[in-house]
Each structure stands twice: as structure tokens, then as C-alpha cells.
């Protein structure tokens, strides 16, 4: 699975003929409607400085500092919406001071002990960040994203592309991500692909996040032109997280979707319930091993970062905090799980 070239891998998703036709029709309709602001049928975007506002969403995230460092040149301002209960706020403020980041830190009180609360809470946090932006472009960024800052995938190339787009039109932009799972040398089912969620969009007062059930989403008017930029500008450290996180992330979405917060007010309550129900165990340590074993089933070795590594991750690649280990039978575990 290792890639020998620096060029972007093929990011086109396999679609059925009918799906392809539907996409083409919808995209063509949106393309035509996107000229409405240009000809005055729809009001053009409000005048704002032509820059990038990043909404940086974090909660007890161990990669927050490196993530922020990777945005130093790309972001004209960073709106941090933080729901942490650990030392993440102090670490964020420290790196912001050291790197000279234009950072607006907003700490949110979360009524639920979770990775950011239920979907309504997540929507509220994102809209708070949206209201605080000042620039024409809004970028949605999570604290486990790391941007490329040099080479053919330098995110500054994307910034130039965004700033050069017609200021009288509305846009929503998707880009490519490399999704890493388990450690820095493995990928899961997502691998290399265009991120489904909108990455950047033209700010407008009527565009907001809403509750889409399982996750939050943005309902863009039809005159927003959709642009897909088929290049990997960032990596997503999806499950390159501490072992306990992997266990809790396994059940997080179900907990949010079920929304039975009277019975399970905290995520840990739901995790204990599911471990007993699914695996007949009360042991969190055993749950951690189970969660990683299920994750490992879908992992594939990938050496892409060895030749195409974001600058801020190079030290991590040399001395990784997480490293998947194979036994003589080829089964996978990880250094932190074996250690414990």
C-alpha cells in the first residue's frame, strides 16, 4: 500500500452509474445557480477582509499544539472553541504565545461529560465560533488535523487558491485528507480521500450549523458553488490517540445518537453498559484491548508519511508516541496497550 510518488493518490470514489449521473446533474444545477449573486439576483457575499478564519474545535486533544503550529501561516485568525476538562487550554495558550498566533480562545462549559457533548451542544459550539469570525473564508478544523506546510501539498497553495476566487460569488470547498489510524504508519477504511464534510466556505450571516441527527451539518443555499480540490493538504489522526480514547470513541456516536442522557448522563456510563452487554466484562482495561483489536482488523500498513510527512510531525515520525506492534502470528497490538 506504500506510495512511491509524491503526487496525490486517486481520490475518486467508486460510484454507480446512476449516482454519477445524479451528481453531475446536481453539480451542473448548482454551477448555474452560483452565478445568481454575480448577476444581482441574489445579494453578493458581505464585504469582509479577504483572509481565512479557522474555527478550531478541541476537547482534551493531545495533538492540539502540533495542529495549531501547522496553521501558523495559513490562518489569519484562529477561533478556538474548547470544551476540555484537562490541561488542553493551558497548552493551547502556551503554543499560541510561542508561535505568535492570532488566537481567540473560547472555553465552553459542556453539560455532558463527553468528547464535545451531544449533537445539539456540538452545533451550538460551532455556531459560536462562526459568529466570532472576521474574514471572508471560514475553515472548519479539528484539533487532530495536521496541515502540510511545505512541498507539493503545502496548504498555502490552497489558501492562495481560495483568496483568488471571485469575491462576488459563494463557494463551499472540499479537499483531500490522509486518514491515519492506530499510528503514523497505518491507514483504515478511509485512507486517502476527499473529506465529505465541507472544509472551507464563504461566510454569510444566514449560513449556520444545524443538528443533522448523528452529526452536525451546514445547509448551504443552492447558489453556493461546490469545488473539489483533489489534493491532500492535511492528515487526520483519526485514531492515533491514547488507548482509553479509542475505547470511548468506539461508543461515542451511539451514545450521542441514542440521546438517553437520563439513563446515561456521562459517556463512561454508556461505555460500562455496552461493555457488559456486548462482551460481558466490567473491565475497562479489557475493553481497551477489545476496541483496539476491532480497529486493527481494518488497518493496512502505509509508508506514505516516510516520504511525505508534514513538517510538524517529523519528530513524531522519528520517535512515535504510538506504534503498532506485530506478533509472530501477524496479530496487531500497540506499545501503550502492551505496556499497560
N, C-alpha and C positions, 0 to 999 in steps of 0.2 A: 504493500500500500504506500510505500515511501515514494515521494515525488522527487524527481531528479532535476526539474526545471523550476525557475522562479516564476514562470507565468502562472496566472490564475488557472486553477483546475476548471474542468467543465462543470458549471453550476446549474445547468438546465435540468429541471426536474422532469421525470418521466410523466407525461400527461397523455390521457387517452384522446383520440381524435375529436370527440365531441367537446371535451374540456378545452382543448386547444382552440377550437372554433369559438367557443363561448368567451374565452379570454380575449381573443382577437377582436370580437365584436364589442365587448365591454371597453377594452382599451381604445378602440377607434372612436367609440362614442365619447369617452372621456377626453380624448385628444381634441375632438371637435368642440366640445363644450368648454375646454380650457381656454379658448380664445374669447369667451364672453367678457371677461374683465378687460381684455385688450381693446375690444370694440365698444366698451362702455355700457353693455347690457347689465353687467354685474360690477359693483364697485371694486376697483383695484385694491390690492393689499394696502393697509395703512402704512404711512411713511415711518420707517424705523431705520436706525443705523444698519448698514449692510455688514453684519457680522454674525457670529454664532453664539447663541445662548445654549449651554448644556444643562439639562436637568439631570443631576447626578443622584440616583436613588440608592441609599445604603442602609444596611441593618446588620450590625455585628459581622461585618465582612472583612476577612483577613487580607484581601487584595486591594483594599481601598487606596492605600498610599501609592502603589505602583500604577493603579488605574488613573489616579489624578495626575501623576507625573507624565503619563503618556498623553495627556490632554493639554499640556502646558502651552504649546504654540497654537493648537487647533482652536481652543475655546477662548472667546473674547470675555466671557464671564461663565462662571460655574455656579449654579444654584444647587446646593447640596440639601436634599430632603432626607434627613436621617432619623431613623426610628430605633437606634441602637440602645442596648442596655449594658454594653461593655465599654471598653476604652476607645472604641472607634472614633467618637467625636474628638477626643484629645489627639489621636493620631492624625486625623484629617486636618485639624487646625495647625498641627506642627508642620506637616508637609506643605500646607498652603503658605505658611510663613517662610519656610526654607526655599520654596520654589517661586515665590512672588506671584502666586495665583490670584486672580481677581475672583474671589470666592465669597459667596453669600451663604452662610451656614444657618439652616433652619432645623431645629430639633423638634420632632413631633412626638407627642405623648400618645402611645398606642394603647387602646383599651384592652387589647388582646395580646397575650404573650405569644408572638408568632414571628414569622420572617418578614412581616410588614403588616400584619393584620388580615382581616377578611377582605374580600374584593372591594367593598364599599370604602374601607379605610385606604386601600391602595389607590383607588380612584381619587379620593379626597387629597391624598398626599401629592399625587401627580398634578392635580389642578392647582394646588397651592404653588408648586414650582412653576407652572405655566403662567400664573398671574405675576410672578416676580421677574419674568424675562424682559429684556430690553431691546434685543436685536431682532433682525428680520428673520433669521433662521433659528429654529428650535430643534435641538438634537436630544433624543432620549437615550440616556446612558445609565447602565447599571454598574455597580462597584466591582463586578467581576469581569468587566470588559477591559481589554488592553489594546491600545491603538499602536499601529506601526508608525514610527516617526522617522524612518529613513528607507532608502531603497525603492524598488518599483511599487511597493504597496503603501508608501508614505501617505498618511491621512491628510497631509497638507495639500496634496493633489486634489483630493475630494473637496476640501474647503474652497480651493480656487474655482473648481467646477461649480459649486453651489453659488458662490458670490457673483459669478459671471452670468447666471441665469437671469432672464428678463424680470426686472423688479415690478412690472405691471401685471404679472401672472402669478398664479398659485401653484405650488408644487408639493408633492409628497414623494420621498425618495427612499428606496430600499437598496441596501448594499450587501456585499458578501462577507461572511464571517467564517472563521475556522473554529469549530466547536471541539474543545478538548475535554476528555472525560478521564477521571481517575488520576492521571498525572499529565506531565507535559509531553509525553510521547505516545499517547493513545487517543483515539477518537471513538465515538459511539455512533449511534444511528444517524445523527445529524451530519457529522463530518464536515465537508466543505459545501456550503450552500448559501443562497440568498436568504437573509433573515426575513421571515414572514412579517414581523412587526415593522411598521414604518420607523425608519431611523431618523430622518430629518424632514421637516416640513416648514412651509411658510406660515409665520404667525398671523393669526387673525383673532379678534375678540370672541367670535362665535364658535371657534373650534375648541372643543373640550374633551376630556376623557369621560367615559361613561362605563357603567357596570354591564359587562357582556356575559355575566354568569360566572364562568370558570376563571376568567381573567378580565382585566380592564382593556378597553379599546378606544379608538378615536373614530368618530363618524365624520368622514370628510365629505364636503359637498362635491357634487359631480364635476364641478369646474376645476377641481384640483387635479392637475396633470400628474399621472404616475410615471416616475422614472426609475428604472432599474439600472444600477451601476454594477456590472458583473466583475467586480474586483474585490479581493479580500483586503479590507482596510483594518480589521481588528480580529482578535481572538477572544473567544468567550470561554472562560474557565468554568465550565458548567458544573462539573462535579470534582474539580480539583480543589477540594475543601476538606476540612477536618472530618474524621470518621463519624463523629456524632452528627454533624450536619447532614451527612449522606443518609443516615437513618431518618432524620426528621424531615428532610426534603422528600423522601420517598412517600410520606403520608401527608405532606403539607397541602397539596392540591385537593386531595379528597376531603381533608378537614375543612378547607375553605368552602368547597362546593356543597358539602353536606350542611354546613352552617348551623349545626346543632350545638350552639355555644352555651346553652344552659346545661346540657349534659357534659360537654367537653369544652369548658371555658378556656383551657390552655391547650396548645398543641401537644405538650407532653402527656396530657390526659388521654388524648386520642391515640397517641403512639402506644401507650401502655395497653390500651384497649385492643388495638389492632394486633399487637404482638401476641397477646393472649389468644385472641380469636384465630389469627392466621397460623401461628407457629407454636401455640401452647407454651409460651415462655414468658416469664416475668423479668427476664434479664435483659437490660439494655445492652450489655456487652455482647450477648448472643445476638441481639437484634442488629447490632452494628455489623457483625460478621455476615449475617443473612443478607442485609442490604447491599453490602459490597459484593457478595457472591452473585446476587441477581444482576447488579450493574456489570460485573465482569463478563457475563455471558454475551454481551453485545459490544465488547471492546475489541478494537483492532489496532495493532501496532502501526504507528505512523511517525516517520522521521522527518516530517516537513520542517519542524522548528529547528532542526540541526543546521539547516542552511538558510532558513527564512524566519529568523526569530526577532520579535520586537525588541528594541534596544533595552527597555526596562526589564525584560525577562531574561537577559543573557546570564546574569549572575545566578538566577534561579535554575536555569538550564544546566549550569555547571555544578551547582550544589542544590538539587531539588529538595524541597521540604517533604514532597510526596513522591514516592517511587513504587511502581508496581513490580512485584517480585513473582517470578515463576518458579514452581517447584519441579521436581524431576518428572512429574506426570503432565506438566504443562498447565496446571491449575494456577490461578492468579490470587495473590493477596497483596498487601501493601505494607510498607515499612512501619507506618504508625499503628496499624492494626496488629501486626506481629509483635511489635514492641510492647503493646498493652496486653 
